[in-house]
Amino acid sequence: MNGTSSFANHEFRAGLRRREALGGAMAGGLALSGLPMPAGAASGVRSLTSHDQLRTTYDHVIVGAGSAGCVLAHRLGHAGRRVLVIEAGLRATLPAVATPPAWPSLQESALDWRYMTTPQPGLGGRAITCPRGKAIGGSSIINALAYQRGHAAAYDRWPAGWRHADLLPYFKRAETFSGGANAWRGGEGPLHVLSLADVMDRTPVAEAFMAAAQQSGFPMTPDIGGEHTTGVGWNQLSIAGHARADAATAYLDSLANDPGEAPVDLLAGVQVLGFEVERSRCLGVRLPGGIVRPEGDVLLCAGAIDSPRLLMLSGIGPADELRAMGIASAVDLPDVGRHLEDHPLLAGVAYQARRPVPASHYNHCDSLLYVPQATPGQSPDILVMCLSVPFVRPTVGPLSAPAYVLVPCHLQPRSRGSVRLASSDPRAAAIIDPHYLSEPDDIAVLARGVEIAREIGAAKAFDDWRAKEVYPGPAWTTEAGRTDFVRRATDSFHHPVGTCRIGAVVDDVLRVKGVEGLRVIDASVLPGLPAAMSNAAVTAVAEKASDLILAG
């Protein structure tokens, strides 16, 4: 399409040889020593172990093998497109990845980039962890497995073409739902979604929460991802059998049954340095050993933190800021890295239990409540989760077992933050500043979530479990005490979105404005937070994006 439809062969391969001679498995280097695909998965995805295996041409290069990148590789590969996927991480082999209750041990592990926010004035100066997956499968490898779409009204605030009715077919196409296919759910998709309504080994504390929420006047919904997405219900998780169903296993590995030559190449252990942009066209992807030049679009799927970082490193972003760092401006796009949204949660409203709390076989949150709005049809502001573990912020105080915790989350915060470059060094982490609780209304909503959680926690259904309320306790008796508790107890739900959002940075088919040959497809393009966890929304957006790409 641009007259440079192949690799810059000599430069690229010479660079590979130089790095191999230096022992190219260095951290951040162009290491082609990624772990092999599992047995039986070699025919659909070819895991590169040598520079000699690189193809002469590719139709597309996908930057990032997270949820969106895996979806695109699967769909484009099925359509016969020649695809190269580049991922900085390797194949995840920690046993904890497949074990749902073990997910907390994955954050701050070798599978996590271990990003941190700047100190947050709204949280008393605390910096917050920002876990991002560093593995094939991205953050779907290390997250808490929750897979929920959220309320339709949240999507209906998005631009035309990306609203709930537009995305519903793609939500359905993505999943095999444990409750079976219907007008709202899919039954033949790559990703297995388990509703805990369909199991019998739920923790009894979650059963008590279900009853207590109904005693407090909240309706029960049989399927929180179906027609009625508010009310109290059983959690829904990315689980196949008893193991995590992440994007890599669901999408990449399911290409294994394709006959013939593998359409997708996977280059793991390689950190992308940026993009080659000339005269407002993206010519290729810069790697430590050279440039990869596809015939079609480069597809950026590095997530809400690293996608804007890579764009800015390439001169695509706020021109004045980039020039001040010595980066030549290719396209002035002031909104790159702006409008960062994230869900704050409050950990937590905690109770000492009368007796040991049975462990969850799933993700420690077997049941939850999406609080309906007073006005029907509005998306909810508040989620309350029932956790069967003693989870509170250290700034709140100690909590010993046996205990359980009710955790409110703000689903539609008003606070907005940013992702900025720390320097022109392509290996330097970005500056992440979410501005948590910078808007007073966010504090008020979280305080209302605490009130709802305490009401449910005091309901009769919990009498057999509740020894006493530990937190917030007496701190909740004054307005100053309530505000202080909210600030001390608030953390992140780790759902950053919006830093390359549709309408501001990318157009309605996800092409970067002012740049030919480059699309962004990941959580960064979401124009707002879904009223739920973000992974299902990202998956549906990537499913639709694959159709847009195939349609040209």
Secondary structure, 3 states (H helix, E strand, C coil): CCCCCCCCHHHHHHHHHHHHHCCCCCCCCCCCCCCCCCCCCCCCEEECCCHHHCCCCCCEEEECCCHHHHHHHHHHHHCCCCEEEEECCECCCCHHHHCHHHHHHHCCCCCECCEEECCEHHHCCECCEECCECECCHHHCCCCCECCCCCHHHHCCCCCCCCHHHHHHHHHHHEEECCCCCCCCCECCCEEEEEHHHCCCCCHHHHHHHHHHHHCCCCECCCCCCCCCCEEEECEECEECCEECCHHHHHHHHHHHCCCCCCEEEEECCCCCEEEEECCEEEEEEECCEEECCCCCEEECCHHHHHHHHHHHCCEECHHHHHHCCCCCCEECCCCCCCEECCEEECCEEEEECCCCCCCCCCCCCEEEECCCCCCCCCCCEEEEEECCCCCCCCCCCCCCCEEEEEEEECCCCCCEEEECCCCCCCCCCEEECCCCCCHHHHHHHHHHHHHHHHHHCCHHHCCCEEEEEECHHHHHCHHHHHHHHHHHEEECCCCECCCCECCCECCCCEECCCECEEECCHHHCCCCCCCCCHHHHHHHHHHHHHHHHCC
